[in-house]
């Protein structure tokens, strides 16, 4: 919707927030940049984007953000993470995916609870807001606690029941009880604006075909996004072939799991035929380049996925496998790593930024509500301080974001029109208290369950 399409009563008048004076990178289809622009917000939504002088004259704002000397852009969207894994940051470095799982999964069973997840989630929100991330899709245990913590902080979180058929899960709930529990949750849940129901199925190596089929049916029944790890590395693919006689994407396709309401995490080890299958079914991919590199999983075939028309969003994965929730850092890696094959145009600056904004929104099935600064969309935006030596001179905003900017350059973060960080000060969380609680929780967990280095075992 364009401003001229707004009903007359919605143009001008009182608004909740006006962000003005900076260059506004809208990330709309045309890549519009409004120099000395402004964003008007009312009721949690963008009312209008346009020249600052005109909008300042047209609207009376209850709150303003002076963005002169800054770049204003949509909030970043993290399409795959395990936020409360920050509690274990640094315990599984320099190992393969299989070594990572062997170290982390048993520890989760020992230390996770609604209380530890809440503590860790609050710290993850603080880290994300500081880095300009306004939305995340979180696959983890005790999702109800995570939802409560995010709601209290005013942050946009998509999460839901997680299915992983392993002995002694952290929540103590066997798989046989999980369907009824998840059904009750989905029936009771009223999605917040800019979110949708989510069902998380861990993988084809921790769930059998019958389980994957019934989890998919549950997600479809409730109009939920189905999120699942797939083809993260060659060893995972080999394990699934050994278990089921098919590669992960082949298996998921045969079971009817793939489709426009399904988002695959990683999708690193793909054949040409599997890429074609993802395109045919409308299945999206969450690309996590930092985690994939750190675990030695390989480099996802993102240029081929994009050429095939597959929607590719961007994710950080958890802060154990990537050690950070810095999505802007992932933008840079995504823009660089695919050039290693010799083609510097493989993933350009604009494409990488779009992958963290509008393409991530589309991957979540929320492209009509998030991911760009356009009239009618949720008012999620960030203000990036350009008055920094490493950002000067500025010839192109896409280049500045993809190759030069860092999370530390984010000055203000707004979600649903609510300012969560102003002038680098968090407004909805007591940052020092949050960090102390995380450190205390980590120390208590370490005393109760010291980190050991087990032998690396297969995924299965």
C-alpha positions in Angstrom: 0.0 0.0 0.0 1.3 3.5 -0.9 0.6 6.6 1.2 -1.9 7.8 -1.5 -3.9 4.6 -1.0 -4.5 5.4 2.7 -7.9 6.6 3.7 -7.9 10.4 4.2 -8.5 10.0 7.9 -5.2 8.0 8.2 -3.0 10.6 6.5 -1.7 13.2 8.8 -2.8 13.9 12.4 -1.6 12.3 15.6 0.8 9.4 15.5 2.8 7.4 18.1 6.3 7.7 16.7 8.1 9.6 14.0 11.6 8.6 12.9 13.0 11.4 10.8 16.1 12.9 9.3 18.1 9.8 8.2 18.3 8.1 4.9 15.5 5.5 4.9 16.4 2.2 3.1 12.9 0.8 2.7 13.9 -2.6 1.2 10.8 -2.5 -1.0 10.7 -4.2 -4.4 12.4 -1.2 -6.0 15.0 -0.8 -3.3 13.8 2.7 -2.6 16.1 5.0 -0.6 14.5 8.1 0.8 17.2 10.7 1.5 16.5 12.8 4.6 13.4 10.6 5.0 11.0 9.7 7.8 8.8 6.9 8.9 5.5 7.6 10.6 4.1 5.0 13.0 0.6 4.6 14.5 -0.8 1.6 16.4 2.4 -0.5 15.8 2.2 -0.1 12.0 3.9 2.0 9.4 1.5 4.8 8.4 3.8 6.5 5.8 7.3 6.7 4.6 8.5 9.8 2.8 10.5 13.0 3.0 11.2 14.2 6.5 10.1 17.8 5.9 6.7 16.7 4.6 6.0 14.1 7.3 7.1 16.4 10.1 4.6 19.0 8.8 1.8 16.4 8.4 2.0 14.5 11.6 2.1 15.3 15.3 4.1 12.6 17.0 3.9 11.6 20.7 7.5 10.4 20.4 10.3 11.1 17.9 13.7 9.7 17.0 16.1 12.1 15.3 17.9 10.0 12.8 20.1 12.7 11.2 23.4 11.2 10.1 21.9 7.7 10.3 20.5 5.0 8.1 17.0 3.8 8.9 16.1 0.3 7.7 13.8 -2.6 8.6 14.6 -4.7 11.6 16.7 -7.8 10.9 15.0 -11.2 11.1 16.8 -14.3 12.4 15.1 -17.3 10.7 16.9 -20.0 12.7 18.3 -20.0 16.2 18.2 -21.7 19.5 18.3 -18.5 21.7 18.8 -20.0 25.1 21.8 -21.9 24.0 23.7 -18.8 25.0 23.8 -20.4 28.4 26.4 -22.8 27.0 28.3 -20.4 24.7 31.9 -21.7 24.3 31.5 -25.3 25.5 31.5 -26.9 22.1 34.1 -25.1 19.9 36.3 -26.6 17.2 34.3 -29.8 16.8 32.2 -31.3 14.0 28.4 -31.2 14.1 28.5 -34.7 15.5 30.9 -33.7 18.2 28.7 -30.6 18.9 25.6 -32.8 19.4 27.5 -35.3 21.6 28.6 -32.5 23.9 25.5 -30.3 24.0 22.5 -32.6 23.9 23.4 -34.4 27.2 24.1 -31.1 28.9 20.8 -29.7 27.9 19.1 -32.5 29.7 21.0 -31.7 32.8 20.7 -27.9 33.0 17.6 -26.7 31.1 14.4 -25.7 32.9 11.8 -23.0 32.4 13.9 -20.8 34.8 17.2 -21.3 33.0 15.6 -20.8 29.6 13.9 -17.6 30.8 17.2 -16.2 32.1 19.1 -17.1 29.0 16.3 -15.9 26.7 16.3 -12.4 28.3 20.1 -12.1 27.7 19.6 -13.3 24.1 16.9 -10.6 23.6 19.4 -8.0 24.9 22.1 -9.2 22.5 19.6 -9.4 19.6 18.1 -5.9 20.2 21.6 -4.4 20.4 22.4 -6.0 17.0 19.2 -4.7 15.3 17.4 -8.1 15.3 13.7 -7.4 15.8 12.3 -10.9 15.1 13.6 -14.4 15.6 12.4 -18.0 14.9 13.5 -20.0 17.9 13.5 -23.8 18.1 14.2 -24.9 21.7 12.9 -26.5 24.8 10.4 -24.8 27.2 9.1 -22.5 24.4 6.3 -21.3 26.7 8.9 -19.7 29.0 10.6 -18.1 26.0 7.3 -16.7 24.8 6.6 -15.1 28.1 10.1 -13.5 28.3 9.9 -12.1 24.8 6.4 -10.7 25.4 7.5 -9.0 28.6 10.4 -7.3 26.7 8.2 -6.3 23.7 10.3 -8.4 21.3 8.9 -10.4 18.4 9.5 -14.1 18.8 8.2 -17.0 16.8 8.4 -20.3 18.5 6.3 -23.4 19.3 6.3 -27.0 20.5 9.6 -28.8 19.7 9.6 -32.5 18.8 12.8 -34.5 19.3 12.5 -38.2 20.2 15.6 -38.6 22.4 16.0 -40.4 25.7 15.5 -38.1 28.7 14.5 -34.9 27.0 15.0 -31.7 29.1 11.3 -31.3 29.7 10.8 -34.9 30.7 7.9 -35.3 28.3 8.2 -38.5 26.2 7.3 -38.3 22.5 4.0 -40.2 23.1 2.7 -37.3 25.2 4.0 -34.5 23.0 1.2 -34.5 20.4 -1.6 -33.9 22.9 0.5 -31.2 24.7 1.3 -29.5 21.4 -2.3 -29.6 20.2 -3.5 -28.0 23.4 -0.9 -25.2 23.1 -1.8 -24.5 19.5 -5.5 -24.4 20.2 -5.0 -22.0 23.1 -2.5 -19.7 21.5 -3.6 -16.4 19.9 -0.7 -15.2 17.6 0.5 -11.7 18.3 0.5 -9.3 15.4 3.4 -10.1 13.0 3.7 -13.7 14.2 2.2 -17.0 13.4 1.9 -20.5 15.1 5.1 -22.6 14.8 5.8 -26.3 15.1 9.4 -27.4 15.4 10.4 -30.9 14.3 14.1 -31.4 15.1 15.2 -33.6 12.2 14.9 -36.7 10.2 17.5 -38.4 12.3 15.8 -37.8 15.7 12.3 -38.5 14.4 11.0 -41.4 12.4 8.8 -41.2 9.3 5.6 -41.9 11.1 6.4 -39.2 13.7 7.3 -36.7 10.9 4.0 -37.4 9.2 1.9 -36.8 12.3 3.9 -33.6 13.2 3.3 -32.3 9.7 -0.4 -33.0 10.0 -0.5 -31.1 13.3 1.2 -28.1 11.8 -1.0 -28.0 8.7 -4.2 -28.4 10.9 -3.3 -25.2 12.8 -1.8 -23.2 9.9 1.6 -23.3 11.6 5.0 -22.9 10.1 6.8 -26.2 10.2 10.5 -25.7 11.0 13.1 -28.6 10.7 16.8 -29.1 10.4 17.8 -30.9 7.1 21.0 -31.8 5.3 23.3 -29.8 7.6 26.3 -31.8 6.7 27.4 -34.9 4.8 27.4 -37.1 7.9 23.8 -36.3 8.6 22.8 -37.1 5.1 24.7 -40.5 5.4 22.9 -41.2 8.7 19.5 -40.6 7.2 20.3 -42.7 4.1 21.4 -45.5 6.4 18.2 -45.2 8.5 15.6 -44.7 5.8 17.2 -45.4 2.4 16.7 -41.8 1.3 18.5 -38.5 1.7 16.8 -36.0 4.1 15.1 -33.9 1.4 14.0 -36.9 -0.5 12.5 -38.4 2.6 10.8 -35.2 3.6 9.3 -34.9 0.1 8.1 -38.5 0.1 6.3 -37.8 3.4 4.6 -34.6 2.3 6.6 -32.5 4.8 7.9 -30.0 2.3 5.8 -27.1 1.1 5.3 -23.3 1.3 4.6 -23.6 5.1 7.9 -25.4 5.7 11.3 -23.9 6.5 14.4 -26.0 6.4 17.4 -25.0 8.6 20.8 -25.2 6.9 20.2 -27.3 3.7 23.9 -27.4 3.1 24.4 -30.8 1.4 21.9 -30.7 -1.5 21.9 -32.3 -4.9 20.6 -30.5 -8.0 17.5 -32.7 -7.9 16.8 -31.7 -4.2 17.2 -28.0 -5.1 14.6 -28.5 -7.8 12.3 -30.3 -5.3 12.5 -27.3 -2.9 11.7 -24.9 -5.7 8.8 -27.1 -6.8 7.3 -27.5 -3.4 7.8 -23.8 -2.4 9.9 -24.8 0.6 12.1 -22.1 2.1 15.6 -22.3 3.6 17.2 -20.6 6.6 20.9 -20.1 5.7 23.3 -20.1 8.6 26.7 -19.4 7.1 28.6 -18.8 10.4 27.5 -21.9 12.1 28.0 -24.0 8.9 31.6 -22.7 8.6 32.5 -23.1 12.3 31.2 -26.7 12.4 32.9 -27.6 9.1 29.6 -28.5 7.6 30.4 -26.8 4.2 28.9 -24.0 2.3 25.3 -24.1 1.4 24.5 -23.8 -2.4 22.8 -20.5 -1.9 23.4 -19.1 -5.5 21.9 -22.3 -6.9 18.9 -22.1 -4.6 18.3 -18.5 -5.5 18.6 -19.3 -9.2 16.0 -22.0 -8.8 13.6 -19.5 -7.1 13.9 -20.9 -3.6 13.3 -18.3 -0.8 16.4 -18.1 1.4 16.4 -16.3 4.7 19.3 -15.8 7.1 19.9 -17.2 10.5 22.6 -17.3 13.2 21.9 -20.7 14.7 22.5 -21.0 18.4 25.3 -19.2 20.3 27.0 -22.5 20.9 27.6 -23.4 17.2 28.1 -19.8 16.1 29.0 -18.1 19.4 27.0 -15.0 18.5 23.5 -13.9 17.7 25.0 -11.1 15.4 22.8 -11.3 12.3 24.5 -8.4 10.7 27.8 -10.3 10.9 26.0 -13.2 9.2 25.0 -10.8 6.4 28.7 -10.1 5.8 29.7 -13.7 5.8 26.8 -14.6 3.4 27.9 -11.8 1.1 31.5 -13.1 1.1 31.6 -16.8 1.5 29.8 -17.6 -1.8 32.4 -15.6 -3.7 35.0 -18.2 -2.8 34.0 -20.2 -5.8 35.4 -17.4 -8.0 32.2 -15.4 -8.8 32.2 -12.1 -6.9 28.6 -11.6 -8.0 27.4 -14.9 -6.4 25.6 -13.2 -3.5 25.8 -9.4 -3.7 25.5 -6.8 -1.0 21.9 -6.1 -1.7 20.9 -9.7 -1.9 22.6 -10.4 1.5 20.8 -7.5 3.2 17.5 -8.7 1.6 18.2 -12.2 3.0 18.2 -10.7 6.5 15.1 -8.6 6.0 12.4 -9.2 3.4 13.5 -12.6 2.3 13.7 -13.8 5.9 10.1 -12.5 6.4 9.0 -14.4 3.3 10.7 -17.5 4.6 8.6 -17.2 7.7 5.4 -16.7 5.6 5.2 -13.1 6.9 6.4 -11.2 3.9 3.2 -9.2 3.8 3.7 -8.0 7.4 7.5 -7.8 8.0 10.8 -7.2 6.3 10.4 -3.8 4.7 9.3 -0.3 5.6 6.1 0.1 3.7 2.7 1.4 4.6 0.6 -1.1 6.6 3.5 -3.3 7.7 4.5 -3.8 11.3 6.7 -1.0 12.5 9.9 -2.9 13.1 12.9 -0.7 12.3 16.5 0.1 13.3 18.6 3.2 13.2 22.2 2.6 12.3 24.8 5.3 13.3 26.7 6.3 10.2 29.0 8.8 11.9 31.8 6.3 12.3 35.2 6.1 10.6 34.7 2.6 9.2 31.5 3.7 7.5 32.9 6.7 5.7 32.5 7.7 2.9 29.2 6.2 2.1 28.5 5.6 -1.6 25.9 2.9 -1.3 23.7 1.8 1.6 23.6 -1.9 0.6 27.4 -2.0 0.5 27.7 -0.1 3.8 25.5 -2.6 5.5 26.9 -5.8 4.0 30.6 -5.1 4.0 31.4 -2.4 6.6 28.7 -2.1 9.3 28.7 -4.1 12.5 26.1 -4.8 15.3 27.8 -2.1 17.4 26.7 0.5 14.9 23.0 0.0 15.7 21.8 2.9 17.8 18.0 2.5 18.1 15.8 -0.5 17.8 12.0 -0.4 17.4 9.5 -3.3 17.4 5.8 -2.8 16.7 6.4 0.9 17.1 7.8 0.5 20.6 11.3 1.7 21.2 13.3 -1.1 22.8 16.7 0.6 22.5 17.3 4.3 22.3 20.8 5.8 22.0 22.2 2.3 22.7 20.4 2.0 26.0 17.9 -0.9 26.4 14.6 0.4 27.6 12.6 -2.8 28.3 15.3 -4.9 30.0 17.7 -4.1 32.9 20.8 -5.1 30.9 23.2 -5.4 33.9 20.7 -7.5 35.8 20.1 -9.7 32.8 23.8 -10.3 32.3 24.4 -11.1 36.0 21.6 -13.5 36.0 22.9 -15.3 32.9 26.4 -15.5 34.4 25.0 -16.8 37.7 22.9 -19.4 35.9 25.9 -20.5 33.9 28.0 -20.8 37.0 25.4 -22.8 38.8 24.9 -25.1 35.8 28.7 -25.6 35.5 28.9 -26.6 39.2 26.1 -29.0 38.8 27.2 -30.5 35.5 30.9 -29.8 34.6 31.7 -29.6 31.0 33.3 -32.8 29.7 34.7 -33.7 26.4 33.0 -37.0 25.3 34.2 -39.1 22.4 32.6 -38.0 19.1 29.6 -40.2 18.3 27.6 -40.5 15.2 24.4 -38.4 14.8 22.3 -41.5 15.1 
